[in-house]
Amino acid sequence: MKLGVNIDHIATLRQCRQEGLPDPIEAAREALAGGADGIVCHLREDRRHIQDRDVKRLRELGARLDLEMAATAEMVKIARRLKPDMVTIVPEKRLELTTEGGLDLNSKFKIQKSKVRNAIQKLKDAGIVVSLFIDPVQKQVTEAAALQADFIELHTGRYARSLSLLELEKIGIAAQQARLIGLRVNAGHGLDYDNAKKVADIPGMEELNIGFSIIARAVFVGLKRAVSEMKEAIK
Ligand code: PXP
């Protein structure tokens, strides 16, 4: 099981004082030293944590980079220029504390779907692998395949918050369905040292993207150790 470490909240801390510290690139190096298989960051429209320069420097670091972003013309342009290994398209709301749900690929607002379709096309043309962050719902999985995404990232937030076996089962069913129609599968959101293993055990799951719980643990034990403990937890 691969682990993508999301370093957004290192940048959140830095932005609190608008100084250069702590440096997300140094965090990425530590995460890799702890066994991270890739680095994940979310360049938000409001630039509340990760900045454009961070993404550029992460690219220069050469680690496998998964850039989370909204399907906007601005973000597509940035991604096509910086060429991360993967883009995960997420919905974005200005006032949310974190990504609240998956993309609605079945929205009655057709514009939403056409924005995503357009972004996928442009990113794939630039040689970037594209993943769609969706809820573990059959219709969303079918739509993701119809839009020719390479991967889906299944939103694990509901399971992580409730620890409900029903929610876990939904993730398992969505993963199985996705594999059958040719999609590759990642998962993430709200995963921690206790709840991640059950998601890691789902057949066909390739990578878990985890941020907050690792950064929170790193405050006490350091990032390298926090990452290696998570690698161990999801083995
Ligand atoms: N995956 C996606 C698509 C996300 O938006 C986030 C949060 O930035 C994560 C994974 C990581 O979530 P968490 O910080 O709760 O581990």
Boltz pocket constraint, residues with backbone or C-beta under 6 A from the ligand:
constraints:
  - pocket:
      binder: B
      contacts: [[A, 6], [A, 8], [A, 42], [A, 68], [A, 88], [A, 90], [A, 98], [A, 99], [A, 133], [A, 153], [A, 187], [A, 188], [A, 189], [A, 190], [A, 191], [A, 209], [A, 210], [A, 211], [A, 212], [A, 213]]
      max_distance: 6.0
